[in-house]
Amino acid sequence: MTDAANTRSSPFRSTPNMLTLLRICLMPFLVAAILEAHYALGFGLFMVAGLTDALDGTLARMLKQRTMLGQYLDPVADKLLLSTLFLVLTYKGLIPATVTVLVFGRDLGILVVSAILYAAVGRRDFSPSIFGKANTVAQVGAVAAVLLNQLFLARWIQDVRMLALDATMVLTVVSGLHYAWTVSRRLGAPANPTPGAK
């Protein structure tokens, strides 16, 4: 049996999906490190998680191991990791509650709308927009800068932290509004005709 056949029969065995699962498995240790104020360990684990995120997509393309499971699991792993870290860092007093409320509110709203669209019309195409991708980058930068700021008190790190948190708030609102606008347009668009139908 070929590798491609093995991947189709068991998507959990594909290298990209295993990296995504590793990222999910790292989360409890990362959370525990932050709660115990082991910020150096927490920063290191966060970098490892980021590395798995960068590698899984690259390997999926290189090894031609893209699976439906991976398409859903990867963004879920990202959101689960980032949302949890924002919550934990807010609990530790390192991220303003306003930022975390915005992040959670947007993600929860998108999750609810996506579930409704899937249940109502079977739509599963929820590709992230450029604003959503930029928002994810800002969130990653914010978490990294917050953790790094606990290790070094350099002024430039504090400036990056503030910039990343401000960018996260702005992009969270913008990407949420853009998502709502995109959904309204798709719902208002006429259904695609059935192939072969006159």
C-alpha positions in Angstrom: 0.0 0.0 0.0 1.4 3.4 -0.9 2.0 6.3 1.5 -0.8 8.2 -0.1 -3.2 5.3 0.4 -2.1 5.0 4.0 -2.8 8.7 4.6 -6.2 8.5 3.1 -7.1 5.4 5.2 -5.7 6.9 8.4 -5.3 10.7 8.3 -3.9 10.7 11.8 -0.8 9.0 10.4 0.2 11.8 8.1 3.2 13.8 9.3 1.5 17.3 9.1 -1.5 16.1 11.2 0.8 14.5 13.7 2.6 17.9 14.1 -0.8 19.6 14.6 -1.7 17.0 17.2 1.7 17.7 18.9 0.8 21.4 19.0 -2.4 20.5 20.8 -0.6 18.2 23.2 1.9 21.0 24.1 -0.8 23.3 25.3 -1.3 21.9 28.8 2.4 22.1 29.5 2.6 25.6 28.1 -0.4 26.7 30.2 1.2 25.1 33.3 4.5 26.8 32.7 2.8 30.2 32.5 0.7 29.6 35.6 3.8 28.6 37.5 5.6 31.7 36.2 8.2 29.7 34.3 8.2 32.2 31.5 11.4 31.0 29.9 10.0 27.5 29.6 6.7 28.9 28.4 8.4 31.0 25.8 10.4 28.0 24.6 7.3 25.8 24.3 5.4 28.6 22.5 8.2 28.8 19.9 8.1 25.0 19.5 4.3 25.2 18.9 4.9 28.0 16.4 7.5 25.8 14.6 5.0 22.9 14.3 2.5 25.4 12.9 4.9 26.5 10.2 6.0 23.0 9.4 2.7 21.2 9.1 1.4 23.3 6.2 4.8 23.2 4.4 5.1 19.4 4.8 1.5 18.9 3.7 2.3 20.6 0.4 5.7 19.0 0.0 4.6 15.4 0.9 1.2 15.8 -0.8 -0.4 14.8 2.5 -3.3 17.3 2.6 -6.3 15.7 4.3 -9.8 17.0 5.1 -9.0 16.3 8.8 -5.9 18.6 8.5 -7.9 21.4 6.9 -10.2 21.5 9.9 -7.7 20.5 12.7 -5.0 23.0 11.9 -7.1 26.2 12.4 -8.9 24.7 15.4 -5.5 23.9 17.0 -4.3 27.5 16.4 -7.5 29.1 17.8 -7.5 26.7 20.8 -3.9 27.5 21.6 -4.1 31.3 21.2 -7.4 31.7 22.9 -6.3 29.6 25.9 -3.0 31.6 26.1 -4.9 34.9 26.0 -7.1 33.7 28.8 -4.2 32.5 30.9 -2.1 35.6 30.4 -5.1 37.8 31.3 -5.6 35.8 34.5 -1.9 36.5 35.2 -2.5 40.2 34.6 -0.2 40.3 31.6 -2.8 41.1 28.9 -5.7 43.6 29.4 -9.1 41.9 29.8 -10.5 44.1 27.0 -8.2 42.5 24.4 -9.1 38.9 25.5 -12.8 39.7 25.5 -12.6 41.0 22.0 -10.6 38.0 20.8 -13.0 35.5 22.5 -16.1 37.4 21.3 -14.9 37.4 17.7 -14.0 33.7 17.7 -17.2 32.7 19.4 -19.2 34.7 17.0 -17.5 33.2 14.0 -17.9 29.7 15.4 -21.6 30.2 16.0 -22.2 31.6 12.6 -20.2 28.9 10.9 -22.2 26.2 12.8 -25.5 27.8 11.7 -24.4 28.1 8.1 -23.3 24.5 8.1 -26.5 23.3 9.7 -28.7 25.5 7.5 -27.2 25.3 4.0 -24.3 22.8 4.4 -21.7 25.5 3.7 -18.2 24.4 4.8 -16.1 26.9 2.9 -14.8 29.1 5.8 -11.4 30.2 4.4 -9.7 32.9 6.4 -9.5 36.3 4.9 -6.4 38.4 4.7 -7.6 40.3 7.8 -8.1 37.1 9.7 -4.6 35.9 8.8 -3.2 39.3 9.8 -5.1 39.1 13.1 -3.6 35.6 13.8 -0.1 37.0 13.2 -0.8 39.9 15.5 -2.0 37.5 18.2 1.1 35.3 17.9 3.3 38.4 18.1 1.4 39.7 21.1 1.8 36.4 23.1 5.4 36.1 22.2 6.2 39.7 23.2 4.2 39.4 26.5 6.2 36.3 27.4 9.5 37.8 26.3 8.8 40.9 28.3 8.8 38.7 31.4 12.3 37.7 30.7 13.9 40.9 29.5 12.9 44.5 30.4 14.2 46.1 27.2 12.3 49.1 26.0 11.9 47.8 22.4 10.2 44.6 23.7 7.7 46.7 25.6 7.1 48.8 22.5 6.5 45.6 20.4 4.2 44.3 23.1 2.0 47.4 23.0 2.0 47.6 19.2 1.1 43.9 18.9 -1.8 44.2 21.5 -3.1 47.4 19.7 -2.9 45.6 16.4 -4.7 42.6 17.8 -7.6 44.8 19.0 -7.9 46.7 15.7 -7.6 43.6 13.5 -10.0 41.6 15.7 -12.7 44.2 15.1 -11.9 44.6 11.4 -11.7 40.9 10.6 -14.9 40.3 12.5 -16.8 43.0 10.6 -15.3 41.7 7.3 -16.4 38.2 8.1 -19.9 39.4 8.8 -20.0 41.3 5.6 -18.7 38.3 3.6 -21.3 36.1 5.1 -24.1 38.5 4.3 -23.0 38.7 0.7 -22.8 35.0 0.3 -26.3 34.5 1.9 -27.6 37.2 -0.5 -26.0 35.7 -3.6 -28.2 33.4 -5.8 -27.4 29.7 -5.5 -25.1 28.2 -8.1 -27.0 26.3 -10.8 -26.7 22.5 -10.8 -24.2 21.3 -13.4 -26.1 20.2 -16.5 -29.3 21.9 -15.4 -31.0 24.3 -17.9 
